[in-house]
Amino acid sequence: MPANPKYLTQNRTQRFAKVTAALLGSLLVSASTMLAIAAWSKNPRVVFLTYSYFFFMQWCALMLVAFLFKNGWKCWLWYGSITAAAIGVYLSGIR
């Protein structure tokens, strides 16, 4: 059953923003949060071993969340701020 067209985004720039936020933004958020967790953990090797499982689940969940936003640029703003905060935590936790 096809999707109802009234619920689909008609504006091309919004559609582009949502798709790129879903693919790239969620990837950046997932990678930066895992690096931040690894930088602050006592045993970073364990974090990197479980990285592949949790990374994939988090990436898929964030891809779905990106399409729940009405405005794709707000999604980019949220994902960018979360990524910047996680990178800041990562850089402050490097030994």
C-alpha positions as CSV (number, residue, x, y, z in Angstrom):
1,M,0.0,0.0,0.0
2,P,1.6,3.3,-1.1
3,A,2.0,6.2,1.3
4,N,-0.6,8.9,1.4
5,P,0.8,11.9,-0.5
6,K,-0.5,14.4,1.9
7,Y,1.9,13.1,4.6
8,L,5.0,13.2,2.4
9,T,7.3,16.3,2.3
10,Q,6.6,18.2,-0.9
11,N,9.5,20.7,-0.6
12,R,12.7,19.4,-2.2
13,T,15.0,21.3,0.1
14,Q,13.2,19.9,3.2
15,R,13.4,16.4,1.7
16,F,17.1,16.8,1.0
17,A,17.7,18.0,4.5
18,K,15.8,15.1,6.1
19,V,17.5,12.5,4.0
20,T,21.0,13.9,4.5
21,A,20.4,14.3,8.3
22,A,19.1,10.7,8.4
23,L,22.2,9.3,6.6
24,L,25.1,11.6,7.5
25,G,23.9,13.3,10.6
26,S,22.9,10.2,12.4
27,L,26.2,8.6,11.4
28,L,28.1,11.5,12.9
29,V,26.1,11.5,16.1
30,S,26.6,7.7,16.6
31,A,30.3,7.9,15.9
32,S,31.0,10.9,18.1
33,T,29.0,9.5,21.1
34,M,30.8,6.2,20.9
35,L,34.2,8.0,20.8
36,A,33.1,10.1,23.8
37,I,32.1,7.1,25.8
38,A,35.4,5.3,24.9
39,A,37.5,8.4,25.9
40,W,35.9,8.5,29.4
41,S,35.7,4.7,30.1
42,K,38.3,3.0,32.2
43,N,38.7,0.2,29.6
44,P,38.2,1.7,26.1
45,R,38.9,-1.6,24.4
46,V,35.7,-3.0,25.7
47,V,33.8,0.0,24.3
48,F,35.3,-0.6,20.9
49,L,34.4,-4.3,21.0
50,T,30.7,-3.5,21.6
51,Y,31.0,-0.4,19.3
52,S,29.8,-2.3,16.2
53,Y,26.6,-3.6,17.8
54,F,25.5,-0.5,19.6
55,F,26.6,1.8,16.7
56,F,24.4,0.1,14.2
57,M,21.3,0.1,16.5
58,Q,21.9,3.8,17.4
59,W,22.4,4.7,13.8
60,C,19.1,3.0,12.7
61,A,17.1,4.6,15.5
62,L,18.5,8.1,14.7
63,M,17.7,7.6,11.1
64,L,14.1,7.0,12.0
65,V,14.1,10.0,14.4
66,A,15.3,12.3,11.6
67,F,12.1,11.7,9.6
68,L,9.9,12.6,12.5
69,F,11.1,16.2,12.4
70,K,8.8,18.5,10.5
71,N,11.8,20.7,9.5
72,G,14.9,19.0,8.3
73,W,17.2,21.9,9.1
74,K,16.1,21.7,12.8
75,C,17.1,18.1,12.7
76,W,20.5,19.1,11.3
77,L,20.8,21.7,14.1
78,W,20.0,19.1,16.8
79,Y,22.4,16.5,15.3
80,G,25.1,19.0,14.8
81,S,24.9,20.3,18.4
82,I,24.9,16.7,19.8
83,T,27.9,15.9,17.7
84,A,29.7,19.0,18.7
85,A,29.0,18.3,22.4
86,A,30.1,14.7,22.1
87,I,33.3,15.7,20.3
88,G,33.9,18.2,23.1
89,V,33.5,15.5,25.7
90,Y,35.8,13.3,23.7
91,L,38.5,15.9,23.4
92,S,38.3,16.7,27.1
93,G,38.6,13.0,28.0
94,I,41.7,12.1,26.0
95,R,44.5,11.1,28.3
